[in-house]
């Protein structure tokens, strides 16, 4: 399929590009000057190296490596403001919906680059068949991809192949350069969440990460080491204690706590972080994270800054069910409509009797709401799919239920970029992406789940002031 010339961009293409070109240049110049003046020497060095590659127009791949609080998001904002102040285009994407909301004009990588859900080592992206997105890519000067370590390496390798295909008509050398000669900046922390590999071993998880890709040899690693949260947002009287805690967390992430080890070690948690001996430790954890819950649940800021984290969905479900029992108000129950995709019901060997409605209703799958959804007015819930990312409604957004109807639920946004905004949710048809399932389930249900507690994976990219961690089972899954 031939791509149109850059000089003859269609009206449809303009709609795609307006998202990036609609920034006021004068405003962005002032914004850039304000942000740039606040960069540390370390951040300024990283910024200058990336901008030199952008100005040279000869490509380059960078990985900005820094643990939480070192100012990666602030650096992304400065880079974006610099490029947009010159009427140029930067595409800011993230691996999760919540992380993308922290970026100016951010989108999820799957949405921006039309990434297929199930990737293989030979996958390419649908952008190669979409001239509108192709022209946007051609005009782009910089691609920023935040929280990159969360995504399987096949996603980056597929983007590399797709960009080379898109740009080969613009620059013959593009096929010999990583990502077709575009400047690409990845960011994240390999101490945090790596790609989720179902039933995978430690070696499977590490092998799926970006640093195991053939593209990693083309990546120049730029490090941020100064914890900005300690220097900017910390009370001077608490600095020493906060600094010691930050260093302890870093040692946990590095695997060096307690000295040298072979990857298996027992970590001693400081006593001031533990609930202590108790007949019902979960109740004490609930009281710590949600003190005076019944007096404060109408305060929107109360749920914004606190959550209980657990490693597995079934543990999270148990905690949320416990909250519902003592939360005031009447329980409202919504049941899903479950069916099997028509393509599964044809062909030899399919037995309808083995897949009764009761069997389908009983399936509990990651990323899909349960058949029976029980809520109450006032409870916090989490959105389970991307609905309207521009207005902050994406997978992982936290909401609070305002009103429950038969066919709708009114909610208020309590996290992300559109806090306080009210909207209505209706039932959606969702299908799990797990290829190992023997059938293709279609579940029509409200795309939400109660979230007094959430999985550690879902918390990635969120800022919380009061957190309880419930570790019923071991939590560390990779080296």
C-alpha positions, -999 to +999 in steps of 0.1 A: +000+000+000+017+033-011+020+060+015+010+095+005+037+122+002+044+144+033+032+174+013-002+160+006-015+151+041-051+143+040-078+159+060-082+127+080-044+128+087-048+163+100-072+151+126-046+128+139-019+154+139-040+181+155-036+163+188+001+172+186+000+205+167-027+222+187-003+234+214+002+272+217+038+278+208+041+309+229+026+291+259+049+261+254+080+283+252+071+298+286+064+264+300+097+250+287+117+279+302+100+273+336+106+236+335+142+238+322+152+262+349+141+236+375+162+208+361+190+194+383+225+191+368+219+154+363+185+159+346+200+187+325+228+165+312+203+138+302+180+164+285+208+179+265+220+146+252+186+136+240+179+170+224+213+168+206+201+136+190+167+151+181+184+182+165+209+160+146+180+141+130+201+110+128+182+088+152+192+074+186+178+051+213+180+060+249+169+044+282+165+067+311+170+045+342+159+058+376+140+045+406+108+062+417+112+099+427+142+107+405+122+130+382+117+109+351+082+123+345+095+159+351+121+152+324+094+139+300+075+171+305+105+193+298+114+174+266+079+176+254+076+213+261+109+220+243+099+202+211+064+216+210+076+251+216+093+247+182+061+235+165+075+200+163+059+167+173+066+144+202+046+113+209+044+105+246+032+070+254+032+047+285+028+010+291-002+015+313-032+038+313-025+054+347+011+062+337+000+077+304-022+102+323+009+117+339+023+127+305+012+158+286-008+145+257+000+110+267-016+078+254-011+042+260+014+026+237-012+001+226-036+029+216-010+051+199+008+025+179-022+001+173-004-027+191-021-061+188-031-077+221-013-110+215+023-105+203+047-129+189+084-126+179+072-119+143+045-094+150+041-060+133+018-031+142-013-021+123+002+014+117+018+000+085-018-003+070-030+031+083-017+060+062-030+086+088-009+072+116+020+067+092+021+104+083+020+113+120+050+090+126+068+105+097+064+140+111+074+129+147+108+141+161+108+122+193+090+092+208+089+089+246+078+055+261+075+056+299+073+025+322+089+004+293+101-025+315+065-036+321+060-046+284+072-077+267+102-072+244+082-084+214+063-050+216+095-030+211+108-054+184+075-051+165+076-013+167+112-014+153+100-035+123+069-013+118+088+020+119+114+007+095+086-003+071+068+031+074+100+052+070+117+033+042+101+055+016+114+086+034+149+076+041+166+046+024+189+042+054+160+037+078+160-001+074+195-001+089+188+020+119+169+011+151+133+023+149+138+036+114+161+064+125+136+080+149+149+092+183+132+069+209+135+074+246+124+046+270+121+051+307+115+031+338+130+010+366+139-027+362+136-030+400+098-026+396+073-047+376+086-067+347+064-083+320+038-107+334+044-142+321+016-166+331+031-196+349+066-183+338+098-190+357+122-163+368+143-169+336+111-166+315+103-132+330+138-119+326+140-132+291+108-113+281+121-079+293+135-051+272+171-056+283+170-092+268+160-079+234+185-075+205+176-038+206+191-033+240+226-032+225+215+000+206+202+016+238+223+042+255+215+041+292+212+074+310+208+073+347+190+095+372+201+089+408+190+119+428+157+114+447+138+146+440+110+137+464+134+139+493+148+173+483+115+189+471+085+173+488+100+163+522+097+182+554+133+190+566+126+175+600+117+142+584+145+142+559+168+118+577+141+092+583+127+095+548+163+092+534+169+060+554+136+045+542+144+054+505+178+037+508+162+006+524+137+004+495+166+007+470+185-021+486+154-043+485+150-035+448+187-041+441+187-075+460+216-064+482+197-061+515+215-083+540+247-087+519+256-109+490+232-137+481+225-160+452+190-146+445+173-162+475+174-143+507+152-136+537+144-099+541+139-085+575+111-059+576+117-030+601+093-034+631+078+001+626+065-011+592+048-042+606+014-047+621+029-069+648+013-098+667-024-097+663-053-122+662-066-104+631-038-086+613-059-078+583-084-058+604-055-038+619-042-031+584-076-019+573-078+004+603-044+018+595-050+025+558-087+036+562-090+051+597-125+065+605-138+052+571-175+056+579-169+093+588-148+102+557-161+081+528-179+112+513-146+131+512-132+127+476-096+131+488-100+103+514-098+075+488-074+093+465-044+089+486-048+054+502-051+018+492-042-018+503-020-037+479-017-075+474+000-096+449-029-117+436-064-110+424-081-136+447-065-119+478-077-085+466-112-099+461-112-113+496-102-079+511-127-060+490-155-084+500-146-078+537-149-040+532-183-043+516-197-061+546-193-032+570-196-003+544-229+015+549-257+013+524-276-013+505-258-038+483-266-035+446-259-066+425-253-067+388-251-100+369-233-104+336-245-120+304-219-146+294-216-164+261-191-181+238-180-164+206-198-178+176-165-188+160-160-212+188-193-230+185-186-244+150-163-272+140-157-308+152-152-316+188-172-287+204-196-299+231-220-272+242-230-292+272-195-288+287-199-250+286-231-243+304-241-208+315-233-218+351-198-228+340-192-196+321-206-175+350-181-191+374-150-181+354-129-155+372-104-140+348-077-113+350-088-080+336-124-091+333-151-082+359-167-111+377-201-125+367-216-111+400-206-075+407-217-063+441-213-026+449-227+001+472-231+039+466-199+056+478-175+027+474-143+032+453-140+012+421-114+008+394-121+010+357-110-022+339-108-009+303-099+022+283-130+042+276-121+079+271-084+085+278-085+122+270-110+126+299-090+104+322-111+072+318-086+045+312-077+011+325-067+016+362-085+049+368-101+050+403-137+061+406-163+065+433-199+054+428-224+082+430-256+065+418-267+031+407-294+025+381-306-006+363-286+001+331-261+027+342-238+036+371-228+072+378-193+076+390-169+104+400-132+103+390-109+103+420-075+097+404-055+108+374-060+141+355-097+147+357-105+144+394-140+154+403-154+148+368-187+128+368-197+104+341-220+074+334-209+039+328-229+013+309-223-024+304-196-034+279-187-067+262-153-078+273-132-107+261-101-121+280-068-120+261-054-152+276-047-174+246-045-205+269-082-205+275-099-233+257-128-210+247-133-174+237-156-160+264-177-129+258-189-112+291-212-082+291-208-064+324-200-030+339-162-027+334-153-020+370-142-037+402-143-026+438-109-013+448-104-006+485-076-030+477-058-035+443-030-057+429+005-044+431+006-044+393-024-020+391-007+004+415+022+010+392+022+047+383-001+058+411+010+081+440-004+071+473+002+087+507-009+058+529-004+022+518-009-012+534+008-042+518-008-076+525+016-104+517-002-136+524+023-153+500+058-145+487+058-115+464+091-113+447+089-130+413+121-121+394+159-116+400 
